[in-house]
Structures are given as C-alpha cells and as structure tokens.
Amino acid sequence: MTILDVGCGPGTISADLAALVPQGRVICFDASETALQAAREVFAERGLSNAEFVRGNVEEIPIPTGSIDLVHAHQVVIHLIDPLRSVKEMRRVLKTALAETMRATGSDPDMGARLKALAMRAGFEPDKVVCSVGSWCFTTEDDVRWWGESVADRMAEDSELRQRVAEVGVMPAEEMDAGVRAWRKWSTSKEAWFGVMNGEIICTK
Ligand SMILES: C[S@@+](CC[C@H](N)C(=O)[O-])C[C@H]1O[C@@H](n2cnc3c(N)ncnc32)[C@H](O)[C@@H]1O
C-alpha cells in the first residue's frame, strides 16, 4: 500500500501510518523543508525506513495520476488557499477503486444487496422472495492458486474485461498490469486466503 500524507508537518502521524504498512510505504509531502526535516528525524528515531519525503504544493502534487492507495491530510485543508483545487489533486493521484471500475464496465458490485428490490420490481411479492447469504472462502493452497490465477487471467492483457476497461478509460493499463502481477504473487503466498459474501434469492410466483 502506498499512502500519501499531504501536509505531513513533523511526520508524527505519517510515522504511525508507516508502522501500519510495513510492506508498503508512506510519502511524506509538505511545502516546508523544515517540516520535512522534522519528519525525517521522527522516522529515524522510530527506526522506520518505508518512507519518501517530497517537497511541493498540494495544488500541484508531483506524483503520477492513479498511483496512490490512500491520501491522508490532517489539519491541512484549513490552511489551503485553493482547497477545491487541492482536493481535486488528491483525488487525481488516487488509484481507481475496484467498485468504480466494475461500475464503469457495466457490472454492479452491490447487486447482491439489491437482488430483493430487483425481484420486487420484476413483479415478485416481497413474501415470495427468500433472501440468504452464501459465502466463498478459499483457504487451501490449490483453491488460493486457482482463485488468484483466475482473477489475474480476467485482468490480463488479452482478456475481455481488459478491453472493456480500456474502452471506458477508467483504469490505466499500468494499473491493470500491476493488479495482474499482484494477484499472481498473492496466489502463491502461503499466507493468502480469500472470502466474499454473496447475496442470494429464491423467488416463487
Ligand atoms: C498544521 S500542520 C499539520 C501537520 C500534520 N498533518 C499534523 O496533523 O500533525 C499543516 C502542514 O501543512 C503544510 N502545508 C500548508 N499548505 C500546504 C500546501 N499548499 N502544500 C503542501 N503542504 C502545505 C504546512 O507546511 C504544515 O506542515
């Protein structure tokens, strides 16, 4: 996970964030070199090395579009001359969430929750719609490999999903490629497991 701490100041919060993502990194971003120096010292004192220190103005963040998992700003927006432009910049650098990508390509990640409403709109009486929740849970090495590889294949360069994502331009190709690599890596990890809830309905006329 890559976290951008905008207006990190002395970096005390950034260091807490960095400690939460030992395999990820925090970009400490601030307009003030004095603040960044203080942040470097806090990281050194706490023995944390998963950080970068970048000086700049939040109105023009020198970071590529769609490259950040989480943007954090604490006690910063109140100080900004153009808060809207700044929040637009924070939004620009964020990666597109999976749910947004699914919606843009015509899928509905919340459909499980909406199934009852859909059935009723189609004419089923509410008492004729029995709702339940099923779950998937992949924990064995074989199941984890199968699931990880099948998701990666669906996102791979020659896949139908990839073509749809490219058409609507919701996620850059590099981000899709990074996703494919991450899923393939995950699928070989002994620590990996996956669970998801599925909304289900049985309707009678
Ligand atoms: C009150 S401090 C907050 C520090 C830290 N986030 C915290 O809560 O401890 C605000 C910080 O925002 C930075 N800042 C103000 N305007 C900025 C801008 N336009 N771009 C980047 N940083 C800015 C300041 O240099 C300062 O370090």
The ligand as an SDF file (V2000), in Angstrom:
LIG
                    3D

 27 29  0  0  0  0  0  0  0  0999 V2000
   -0.9400   22.2110   10.9510 C   0  0  0  0  0  0  0  0  0  0  0  0
    0.2820   21.3810   10.0050 S   0  0  0  0  0  0  0  0  0  0  0  0
   -0.3520   19.7080   10.0990 C   0  0  0  0  0  0  0  0  0  0  0  0
    0.7500   18.6900   10.1700 C   0  0  0  0  0  0  0  0  0  0  0  0
    0.2960   17.2600   10.3020 C   0  0  0  0  0  0  0  0  0  0  0  0
   -0.5830   16.8570    9.2280 N   0  0  0  0  0  0  0  0  0  0  0  0
   -0.3760   17.0040   11.6170 C   0  0  0  0  0  0  0  0  0  0  0  0
   -1.5990   16.9830   11.7070 O   0  0  0  0  0  0  0  0  0  0  0  0
    0.3660   16.8370   12.5950 O   0  0  0  0  0  0  0  0  0  0  0  0
   -0.0610   21.8560    8.3440 C   0  0  0  0  0  0  0  0  0  0  0  0
    1.0330   21.4690    7.3710 C   0  0  0  0  0  0  0  0  0  0  0  0
    0.5440   21.6740    6.0470 O   0  0  0  0  0  0  0  0  0  0  0  0
    1.6070   22.1840    5.2560 C   0  0  0  0  0  0  0  0  0  0  0  0
    1.0330   22.9100    4.1260 N   0  0  0  0  0  0  0  0  0  0  0  0
    0.3140   24.0560    4.1390 C   0  0  0  0  0  0  0  0  0  0  0  0
   -0.0290   24.4180    2.8960 N   0  0  0  0  0  0  0  0  0  0  0  0
    0.4720   23.4820    2.0600 C   0  0  0  0  0  0  0  0  0  0  0  0
    0.4440   23.3040    0.6520 C   0  0  0  0  0  0  0  0  0  0  0  0
   -0.1700   24.1710   -0.1550 N   0  0  0  0  0  0  0  0  0  0  0  0
    1.0600   22.2310    0.1310 N   0  0  0  0  0  0  0  0  0  0  0  0
    1.6830   21.3340    0.9250 C   0  0  0  0  0  0  0  0  0  0  0  0
    1.7440   21.4570    2.2720 N   0  0  0  0  0  0  0  0  0  0  0  0
    1.1450   22.5210    2.8330 C   0  0  0  0  0  0  0  0  0  0  0  0
    2.3880   23.0860    6.2090 C   0  0  0  0  0  0  0  0  0  0  0  0
    3.7170   23.2850    5.7660 O   0  0  0  0  0  0  0  0  0  0  0  0
    2.2870   22.3070    7.5140 C   0  0  0  0  0  0  0  0  0  0  0  0
    3.4030   21.4720    7.7150 O   0  0  0  0  0  0  0  0  0  0  0  0
  1  2  1  0
  2  3  1  0
  2 10  1  0
  3  4  1  0
  4  5  1  0
  5  6  1  0
  5  7  1  0
  7  8  2  0
  7  9  1  0
 10 11  1  0
 11 12  1  0
 11 26  1  0
 12 13  1  0
 13 14  1  0
 13 24  1  0
 14 15  1  0
 14 23  1  0
 15 16  2  0
 16 17  1  0
 17 18  1  0
 17 23  2  0
 18 19  1  0
 18 20  2  0
 20 21  1  0
 21 22  2  0
 22 23  1  0
 24 25  1  0
 24 26  1  0
 26 27  1  0
M  CHG  2   2   1   9  -1
M  END
$$$$
